[in-house]
Amino acid sequence: MVTCNHCGQPNADGTHVCRYCGAALGRTRQAAPYAPPQTHWSEPAAGAMPVQPYAPQPQPQHAFRCPFCGSNYPPQVGRRVSSDGWVVFGLLLFFCAPLFWIGLLMKEEYRVCATCGSRFG
């Protein structure tokens, strides 16, 4: 058994690197005793650089999954005349025939899954 000069843990004979801390074994200079890694909530040791806290990575904003087939392809967006547009169309057709087409300009968007064709939203 070979004892690591860095962390003091026993290692098997013939190994060249400590399996606990990764320090070289054998003819090495005397190293400082092992100190556990600093965490972001503890005080850094004297002369040591402060440890930066973990910053979570942003998640993609365009993640989409079809509730029916589970596809990850983005939905196809279509436009159609809204129900309010049809009401305005009917009223203007009855009261002011030359302006009936204004109701057809009132549109709404709808989404269709690119894979299975299901409508949602």
C-alpha positions in Angstrom: 0.0 0.0 0.0 1.2 3.4 -0.9 0.1 6.4 1.1 -0.6 9.6 -0.8 1.5 12.6 0.3 -1.3 15.0 -0.7 -4.4 13.6 1.0 -3.1 10.8 3.1 -5.3 8.1 1.7 -4.0 4.5 1.0 -3.6 3.4 -2.6 -2.7 0.0 -4.1 1.0 -0.7 -4.9 2.1 0.1 -8.4 -0.3 3.0 -8.9 1.1 6.3 -10.1 -1.8 8.6 -9.4 -3.9 8.8 -6.2 -7.5 7.5 -6.8 -8.9 10.0 -4.2 -7.3 13.3 -5.1 -5.5 12.7 -8.4 -2.0 13.7 -7.1 1.0 11.9 -8.4 2.4 9.2 -6.2 6.0 8.1 -5.7 8.9 10.5 -5.7 7.0 13.8 -5.3 7.7 16.8 -3.2 5.9 17.2 0.1 2.7 18.9 -0.7 0.4 20.9 1.6 -2.2 18.9 3.4 -5.4 18.4 1.5 -8.1 21.1 1.9 -11.7 20.3 0.7 -12.9 22.5 -2.2 -14.5 25.8 -1.2 -18.3 26.2 -1.7 -20.0 29.4 -2.5 -21.5 29.8 1.0 -18.2 29.3 3.0 -15.5 31.8 3.6 -12.5 31.4 1.3 -9.2 30.5 2.8 -6.5 33.2 3.3 -5.0 34.0 -0.1 -7.4 31.8 -2.0 -9.6 33.1 -4.8 -13.3 33.3 -4.0 -15.5 30.7 -5.6 -18.2 31.9 -7.9 -21.7 30.5 -7.2 -23.4 28.3 -9.8 -25.4 30.3 -12.3 -28.3 28.3 -13.9 -28.3 28.2 -17.6 -31.3 29.7 -19.4 -33.7 27.3 -20.9 -34.7 27.7 -24.6 -37.8 29.8 -25.0 -38.9 28.0 -28.1 -39.4 24.6 -26.7 -42.6 23.2 -28.0 -44.2 19.8 -27.7 -47.6 18.8 -29.3 -50.0 17.6 -26.6 -51.5 15.0 -29.0 -48.5 13.4 -30.8 -45.5 14.7 -28.8 -43.8 16.2 -31.8 -41.1 18.8 -31.2 -41.6 20.5 -34.6 -43.0 24.1 -34.2 -46.6 24.5 -35.1 -47.9 26.0 -38.3 -49.6 29.3 -37.8 -52.7 30.2 -39.9 -55.0 33.2 -40.0 -58.8 33.1 -40.4 -61.7 35.5 -40.1 -62.7 35.7 -36.4 -66.2 35.1 -35.2 -66.5 38.9 -34.4 -65.5 39.6 -38.0 -68.3 37.5 -39.2 -70.8 39.3 -37.0 -69.5 42.7 -38.3 -69.7 41.3 -41.8 -73.4 40.4 -41.4 -74.4 43.6 -39.7 -72.6 45.8 -42.3 -74.1 43.7 -45.2 -77.6 44.4 -43.8 -77.1 48.1 -42.8 -74.4 49.4 -45.1 -73.8 47.1 -48.0 -70.8 48.9 -49.5 -68.8 48.5 -46.3 -69.5 44.8 -45.6 -66.0 43.8 -46.5 -64.6 45.5 -43.3 -65.7 42.5 -41.2 -63.5 40.2 -43.3 -60.4 42.1 -42.2 -60.9 41.1 -38.6 -58.6 38.0 -38.4 -57.4 35.7 -35.6 -54.4 33.3 -35.5 -54.7 29.6 -35.0 -52.0 26.9 -34.7 -51.9 23.5 -36.2 -49.4 20.7 -35.4 -47.0 20.2 -38.3 -47.0 16.4 -37.8 -50.5 15.3 -36.8 -52.6 18.3 -38.0 -54.3 18.8 -34.6 -55.6 22.3 -33.9 -54.9 24.0 -30.6 -54.6 27.5 -29.1 
